[in-house]
């Protein structure tokens, strides 16, 4: 029998190892598929982790054989009976969840295996760094069901660009990890036996970077993406000036010149 966890993590397995938070989708019996409750838990959990000053990195994974198979069949069946307003509410909640992960001021590493389909591929798109088992299948499969990858589209377009997004979303085809790597959906593909080691290596690199610089980098990149060069010129100049004169910016530059490790770096 599976261990029962507190209600706030009924559909997620969340644990901490020092400054690293591990968040696993925990509905293996339905391939970690989305329903309203899982969406709400992810939204709340990433909000809380983002506000926790002791958390420096987040690893997102899925328990069982699949990272995330998309939408829960029963949830989709229930949507057939919903009004347009109720469908709008569902979609808005899901969009806010993806944005919460996308904008969390901590680096998010996706540990991807088995399959990442529909909204599961959307989770890969909002991760800062995605590492996949070489046997993983991906797909923006919504059009095969007569629906759209609408909620995930801002994040997918930002991650892989319009050309690949259109080709893969229009066909709804499934594709392998090598293609996911080629289009930039994932950043590294490894054999299953090396997946945890690859994730650990990336997490270790992240712990060697300034927490405040990471948070500001994520915020700045998101803001710059929405502006023209002329609008972003002053924005970027102010951002680097502020970080250079911050406590971590000063310590990092002094540490480099003095050939020592900065305060945030693991000993």
C-alpha positions as CSV (number, residue, x, y, z in Angstrom):
1,X,0.0,0.0,0.0
2,X,1.3,3.4,-0.9
3,X,2.1,5.8,1.9
4,X,-0.6,8.4,2.5
5,X,0.7,12.0,2.5
6,X,-0.8,15.2,3.9
7,X,-3.8,16.6,1.9
8,X,-1.8,19.5,0.5
9,X,0.4,17.0,-1.4
10,X,-2.3,14.4,-2.2
11,X,-1.2,14.1,-5.9
12,X,2.4,15.3,-5.5
13,X,5.4,13.8,-3.8
14,X,7.4,16.7,-2.4
15,X,10.7,16.3,-0.5
16,X,13.7,18.4,0.3
17,X,17.4,17.5,0.3
18,X,19.2,20.6,1.6
19,X,18.6,23.5,-0.7
20,X,17.0,21.3,-3.5
21,X,13.3,20.6,-3.6
22,X,12.1,17.5,-5.5
23,X,8.5,17.7,-6.8
24,X,7.1,14.5,-8.4
25,X,3.8,14.1,-10.1
26,X,2.3,11.2,-8.1
27,X,-0.5,9.7,-10.1
28,X,1.4,6.8,-11.7
29,X,-1.8,4.7,-12.1
30,X,-3.0,7.3,-14.7
31,X,0.4,8.2,-16.2
32,X,0.5,11.3,-14.0
33,X,-2.3,12.9,-16.0
34,X,-3.6,16.3,-15.2
35,X,-6.9,16.9,-13.4
36,X,-8.1,20.0,-11.6
37,X,-6.7,18.9,-8.2
38,X,-3.2,18.2,-9.6
39,X,-3.2,21.6,-11.4
40,X,-4.1,23.3,-8.1
41,X,-1.4,21.5,-6.2
42,X,1.3,22.4,-8.7
43,X,0.2,26.0,-8.7
44,X,0.3,26.2,-4.8
45,X,3.5,24.2,-4.4
46,X,5.5,26.2,-6.9
47,X,4.2,29.4,-5.3
48,X,5.4,28.2,-1.9
49,X,8.8,27.0,-3.2
50,X,9.3,30.3,-4.9
51,X,8.8,32.2,-1.7
52,X,11.1,29.8,0.3
53,X,14.5,31.5,0.7
54,X,16.1,28.2,1.6
55,X,15.2,26.6,-1.7
56,X,17.8,27.1,-4.5
57,X,16.7,24.6,-7.1
58,X,13.6,22.6,-8.0
59,X,13.6,19.2,-9.7
60,X,10.3,18.3,-11.4
61,X,9.7,14.7,-12.3
62,X,6.9,12.0,-12.5
63,X,6.6,8.9,-10.4
64,X,6.1,5.5,-12.2
65,X,6.7,4.8,-15.8
66,X,5.7,8.2,-17.3
67,X,6.6,11.8,-16.7
68,X,3.2,13.1,-17.7
69,X,0.7,11.7,-20.2
70,X,-1.4,14.9,-20.6
71,X,-5.0,15.3,-19.4
72,X,-6.9,12.8,-17.3
73,X,-9.5,10.9,-19.3
74,X,-12.2,11.4,-16.6
75,X,-11.4,15.1,-16.4
76,X,-11.7,15.4,-20.2
77,X,-15.0,13.4,-20.0
78,X,-16.4,15.7,-17.4
79,X,-15.5,18.7,-19.5
80,X,-18.0,17.6,-22.1
81,X,-20.8,18.6,-19.7
82,X,-19.2,22.0,-18.8
83,X,-20.5,25.3,-20.0
84,X,-18.3,27.7,-21.9
85,X,-17.7,29.7,-18.7
86,X,-16.8,26.6,-16.7
87,X,-14.4,25.6,-19.5
88,X,-12.9,29.1,-19.4
89,X,-12.3,28.7,-15.6
90,X,-10.6,25.4,-16.1
91,X,-8.3,26.8,-18.8
92,X,-7.4,29.9,-16.8
93,X,-6.5,27.8,-13.8
94,X,-4.2,25.6,-15.9
95,X,-2.6,28.6,-17.6
96,X,-1.8,30.1,-14.2
97,X,-0.2,26.9,-13.1
98,X,2.1,26.8,-16.1
99,X,3.0,30.5,-15.5
100,X,3.7,29.8,-11.8
101,X,6.3,27.2,-12.9
102,X,7.6,29.4,-15.7
103,X,8.1,32.4,-13.5
104,X,9.2,30.8,-10.2
105,X,12.4,32.6,-9.1
106,X,14.3,29.4,-8.7
107,X,15.8,27.2,-11.5
108,X,13.5,24.3,-12.5
109,X,15.1,21.1,-13.8
110,X,12.7,18.7,-15.5
111,X,13.7,15.0,-15.2
112,X,11.7,13.5,-18.1
113,X,11.1,9.8,-18.9
114,X,8.5,7.6,-20.5
115,X,6.3,10.1,-22.1
116,X,5.6,13.9,-22.1
117,X,2.4,14.4,-24.0
118,X,0.0,17.4,-24.4
119,X,0.2,19.3,-21.1
120,X,3.1,17.1,-20.1
121,X,5.1,18.5,-23.0
122,X,4.0,21.9,-21.7
123,X,5.7,21.1,-18.4
124,X,8.9,20.4,-20.2
125,X,8.5,23.7,-22.1
126,X,8.3,25.7,-18.8
127,X,11.3,24.1,-17.2
128,X,14.5,26.1,-17.3
129,X,16.5,22.9,-18.0
130,X,15.1,19.6,-19.3
131,X,17.0,16.3,-19.3
132,X,15.3,13.3,-20.9
133,X,15.7,9.6,-21.0
134,X,16.6,8.6,-24.6
135,X,13.4,6.4,-24.8
136,X,11.0,9.2,-24.0
137,X,8.2,10.0,-26.4
138,X,6.9,13.6,-26.8
139,X,3.9,15.1,-28.5
140,X,1.7,18.1,-28.7
141,X,-1.2,15.7,-29.4
142,X,-4.2,17.8,-28.7
143,X,-5.3,18.1,-32.4
144,X,-5.6,14.3,-32.5
145,X,-8.5,14.7,-30.0
146,X,-10.1,17.6,-31.8
147,X,-8.8,20.2,-29.3
148,X,-5.9,22.7,-29.2
149,X,-2.6,23.1,-27.3
150,X,-3.9,26.6,-26.5
151,X,-2.9,27.0,-22.8
152,X,0.6,25.8,-23.3
153,X,1.1,27.7,-26.6
154,X,2.9,30.8,-25.1
155,X,5.4,28.6,-23.4
156,X,5.9,26.2,-26.3
157,X,6.3,29.0,-28.8
158,X,8.9,30.7,-26.6
159,X,10.8,27.4,-26.1
160,X,10.9,25.9,-29.6
161,X,9.8,28.7,-31.9
162,X,6.8,29.0,-34.3
163,X,8.2,26.7,-37.1
164,X,8.6,23.6,-34.9
165,X,5.5,24.4,-32.9
166,X,3.3,24.6,-36.0
167,X,4.7,21.5,-37.5
168,X,4.3,19.4,-34.4
169,X,1.0,20.9,-33.1
170,X,-0.8,20.7,-36.4
171,X,0.1,17.1,-37.0
172,X,-0.3,16.1,-33.3
173,X,2.4,13.5,-34.0
174,X,4.6,11.9,-31.4
175,X,8.3,12.3,-31.6
176,X,11.4,10.9,-30.0
177,X,13.9,12.4,-27.6
178,X,16.4,13.1,-30.3
179,X,14.0,15.4,-32.1
180,X,13.1,17.0,-28.8
181,X,16.8,17.8,-28.4
182,X,17.2,19.1,-31.9
183,X,14.3,21.6,-31.6
184,X,15.4,22.8,-28.1
185,X,12.5,21.3,-26.1
186,X,15.0,19.4,-24.0
187,X,18.6,20.3,-23.4
188,X,20.2,16.9,-22.9
189,X,19.3,13.3,-23.7
190,X,20.9,10.4,-21.8
191,X,20.4,6.7,-21.3
192,X,17.9,5.8,-18.5
193,X,20.7,4.6,-16.2
194,X,22.4,8.0,-16.4
195,X,19.3,10.2,-15.9
196,X,19.6,10.8,-12.2
197,X,23.4,11.5,-12.5
198,X,22.8,14.0,-15.3
199,X,20.1,15.8,-13.2
200,X,22.5,15.8,-10.2
201,X,25.3,17.3,-12.2
202,X,23.1,20.2,-13.5
203,X,21.7,20.8,-10.0
204,X,25.3,21.0,-8.7
205,X,26.1,23.6,-11.4
206,X,23.1,25.6,-10.4
207,X,24.1,25.6,-6.7
208,X,27.4,27.2,-7.8
209,X,25.6,30.2,-9.2
210,X,24.3,33.2,-7.3
211,X,20.7,32.7,-6.1
212,X,19.8,36.3,-6.6
213,X,21.5,36.4,-10.0
214,X,19.5,33.4,-11.1
215,X,16.2,34.9,-9.9
216,X,17.0,38.2,-11.6
217,X,18.1,36.5,-14.8
218,X,14.8,34.6,-15.1
219,X,12.8,37.8,-14.4
220,X,14.9,39.8,-16.8
221,X,14.7,37.3,-19.7
222,X,10.9,37.1,-19.3
223,X,10.6,40.9,-19.4
224,X,13.0,41.4,-22.2
225,X,11.2,38.8,-24.3
226,X,8.1,41.1,-24.2
227,X,9.9,44.3,-25.3
228,X,11.6,45.7,-28.4
229,X,15.4,46.3,-28.2
230,X,14.9,50.1,-27.7
231,X,12.6,49.4,-24.8
232,X,14.8,46.8,-23.3
233,X,18.1,48.8,-23.5
234,X,17.4,50.7,-20.3
235,X,15.8,47.7,-18.7
236,X,18.9,45.6,-19.2
237,X,21.3,48.3,-18.2
238,X,19.5,48.9,-14.9
239,X,19.4,45.2,-14.2
240,X,23.1,44.6,-14.6
241,X,24.0,47.8,-12.6
242,X,21.7,46.7,-9.8
243,X,23.2,43.2,-9.7
244,X,26.8,44.4,-9.8
245,X,26.2,46.6,-6.8
246,X,24.2,43.9,-4.9
247,X,25.7,41.9,-2.0
248,X,26.0,38.8,-4.1
249,X,27.2,40.7,-7.1
250,X,30.0,42.3,-5.0
251,X,30.9,39.0,-3.3
252,X,31.0,37.1,-6.6
253,X,33.2,39.6,-8.3
254,X,35.6,39.9,-5.3
255,X,35.7,36.1,-5.1
256,X,36.7,35.8,-8.7
257,X,39.5,38.4,-8.4
258,X,40.6,36.9,-5.1
259,X,40.5,33.3,-6.4
260,X,38.1,32.1,-3.8
261,X,34.6,30.7,-3.7
262,X,31.7,33.1,-3.1
263,X,29.6,32.7,-0.1
264,X,26.7,30.9,-1.9
265,X,28.9,28.2,-3.5
266,X,28.9,24.7,-1.9
267,X,32.2,24.1,0.0
